[in-house]
């Protein structure tokens, strides 16, 4: 649902919003994570899938309410924790696009259309 436009922040590893992301700053705090220290606020966050507790959905919601949520989420394969968090937070989300997420590059400006399930990047469209 919804649309968002902004720069990509791509993780090759799953993300846990409960304990892996500081909801008050939007910074990834999971030790050893490739994006440790990076801020997801105002980014189109790309990662394979979520991990961790169902409380992660509510962490995404809290981040949305305090202005530190990602603009949109792109997953290789969405699972219930992240999908629920995106829905209750009104964060556009898509998954299973026809481009491997490893081909997407940090900083590239993209448009996510959650209504159509489309990612527009470099003038191309990726969809399920």
C-alpha positions in Angstrom: 0.0 0.0 0.0 1.2 3.5 -0.8 4.2 4.9 -2.6 7.6 6.1 -1.5 10.6 7.6 -3.3 14.1 7.7 -1.8 17.6 6.2 -1.6 18.2 2.5 -1.2 19.9 1.0 1.9 20.6 -2.6 1.1 21.4 -5.4 3.5 22.5 -8.9 2.4 21.4 -10.2 5.8 18.0 -10.4 7.6 17.1 -7.6 10.1 15.5 -7.9 13.5 13.6 -4.8 14.5 13.4 -6.1 18.1 17.0 -5.5 19.5 18.5 -5.0 16.0 17.3 -1.5 15.4 17.2 1.4 17.8 13.6 2.7 17.5 14.5 6.1 18.9 17.1 6.8 16.3 16.5 4.4 13.4 20.1 3.1 13.7 20.9 -0.5 13.2 22.6 -1.6 16.4 23.0 -5.4 15.9 26.6 -6.2 16.4 28.2 -7.9 13.4 25.4 -6.9 11.1 26.6 -5.4 7.8 24.6 -2.3 8.3 25.6 -1.8 12.0 25.7 1.9 12.7 23.7 2.9 9.6 20.4 4.8 9.9 17.4 3.5 8.1 15.3 6.6 8.6 14.3 8.1 5.3 15.7 5.2 3.3 14.1 2.5 1.2 15.3 -0.5 3.2 16.1 -3.7 1.3 16.8 -7.0 3.0 16.1 -10.6 2.4 13.5 -11.1 5.2 12.9 -10.3 8.8 14.0 -12.3 11.9 13.2 -12.3 15.5 10.2 -11.8 17.8 6.7 -10.7 16.7 7.3 -7.6 18.8 9.4 -6.4 15.8 6.1 -5.4 14.2 5.4 -3.0 17.0 8.9 -1.6 16.9 8.3 -0.7 13.3 5.1 0.9 14.3 6.8 2.9 17.1 9.5 4.0 14.6 6.8 5.2 12.2 5.1 7.2 15.0 8.3 8.9 16.1 9.6 9.7 12.6 12.4 7.1 12.4 10.9 4.4 10.1 12.2 3.6 6.6 10.3 5.2 3.7 9.6 1.7 2.3 10.6 -1.9 2.7 11.7 -4.3 -0.1 12.1 -8.0 0.9 13.3 -10.9 -1.1 10.5 -12.8 0.7 8.2 -11.1 3.2 7.3 -12.8 6.4 4.5 -12.1 8.9 6.6 -9.9 11.3 7.7 -7.4 8.8 4.5 -7.5 6.7 2.4 -6.8 9.8 4.7 -4.0 10.9 4.6 -2.4 7.5 0.8 -2.6 7.4 0.1 -1.1 10.8 2.8 1.6 10.2 1.5 2.4 6.6 5.0 1.8 5.2 4.9 0.8 1.5 6.3 -2.7 1.1 6.9 -5.1 -1.7 8.6 -8.5 -2.0 9.6 -11.2 -4.5 10.7 -8.7 -7.2 12.2 -10.1 -10.4 15.6 -8.6 -9.7 17.9 -10.2 -7.0 18.3 -7.7 -4.1 22.0 -8.2 -4.4 21.9 -6.2 -7.7 20.4 -3.2 -5.9 23.0 -0.6 -4.8 23.1 1.6 -1.8 22.2 5.2 -2.5 20.3 4.6 -5.7 17.1 6.6 -5.7 14.1 4.4 -6.4 10.3 4.5 -6.2 8.4 1.8 -4.4 4.7 1.4 -5.4 3.2 -0.9 -2.8 -0.2 -0.7 -4.5 1.1 -2.2 -7.7 4.0 -4.2 -6.2 6.6 -2.4 -8.3 10.1 -1.1 -7.7 11.3 1.5 -10.2 15.0 1.9 -10.4 17.4 3.2 -13.1 14.3 3.7 -15.4 13.4 0.0 -15.1 10.6 -1.7 -13.3 10.9 -4.7 -11.1 7.8 -6.6 -10.0 6.8 -10.1 -8.7 
